[in-house]
Amino acid sequence: MPSSWNLAIKTHAPGGYLGTGLQPGLCSWLGCRIGKLIQILMAMASRALAAWRQLGLVALLPHLLLLLDAAGARQCFWPGQAPEDPGCLSWRVMVEANNARGWRTVPAQCVGYVKGYMTRGQYLRDLAGVMEQASGYADQIAAGAGADPDGLDAWVFDIDDTCLSNLPYYETKQFGAYDPSAFKAWASKEACQGIPPVLGLFMALLDKGFKVFLLSGRDEETLGPCTAGNLEAEGFFGYERLIMRTPEYRGQSSSVFKSAMRKQLVDEGYRIRGNVGDQWSDLQGDCAGDRVFKIPNPMYFVP
């Protein structure tokens, strides 16, 4: 897997997250330390100490328990998520469930929350769960009655924030509205990092004999060569075909374009066994596949 992967910020890096001094799981850390202290005191009290010392330690326990309860009950908020605005988690769930649609930017009060979600480990844990489900499903196909030796079992992968991460770009934009010119300049640098759990699934599917198609809404004329180069540099090679947006599909929604491309694959005889993407527009429409796997992405919405 690419050594350049560094989206998961080390939880104990000096200075904390982005130099704020905050550390992930601070509240649980405090609770753990206080709990350890209580365990030590209880152990001391259980030993053959003088009765007055035991009584003194026992007298301290109610105060320590109150402190532990306060540490455990106190909410921890990511930078940018104030205690009076606890709705960012609910907003993210609505995004992933496709109940929140048509939004152009992350709500201002949730920018810090989204940044924390993407960089402090929860995103990678959620992503690992999705990949585990997809891998298990692929194993069932390869081992079961559904496996077909004709070489036409296929998977479709989106590229942006499925295979390649654009987190640094959107982070600098404060998760603002999509800017075609700025994104083109970013993508042209071939600086997008591969996403290791997705690369692992990609390689496993190739090893099992599936045909893998990469389907992207990027413009083929302007971003074709740099996209192919970026993919190869990050370990994504050996796929059947890279499909990108051609002039006749400019101006059409991602859902319409990708539906048309998948239909072409089905017309060629391929059976789309699985479909992996970070946007619901990657996974809906015609010929979506036998199963779809949604990768978390609270950074932006593509219709």
Salt bridges, closest charged atoms under 4 A:
GLU96 OE1 - LYS294 NZ 2.71
ASP126 OD2 - ARG92 NH1 3.90
ASP139 OD1 - LYS208 NZ 2.66
ASP148 OD2 - ARG271 NH2 3.60
ASP150 OD1 - ARG271 NH2 2.68
ASP153 OD1 - ARG271 NE 2.83
ASP153 OD1 - ARG273 NE 3.13
ASP158 OD1 - LYS258 NZ 2.79
ASP160 OD1 - ARG218 NH2 2.68
ASP179 OD2 - LYS173 NZ 3.76
ASP219 OD1 - ARG250 NE 2.77
GLU221 OE1 - ARG250 NH2 2.90
ASP267 OD2 - LYS263 NZ 3.23
GLU268 OE1 - ARG241 NH2 3.01
ASP282 OD1 - LYS258 NZ 2.70
ASP290 OD2 - ARG273 NH1 3.73
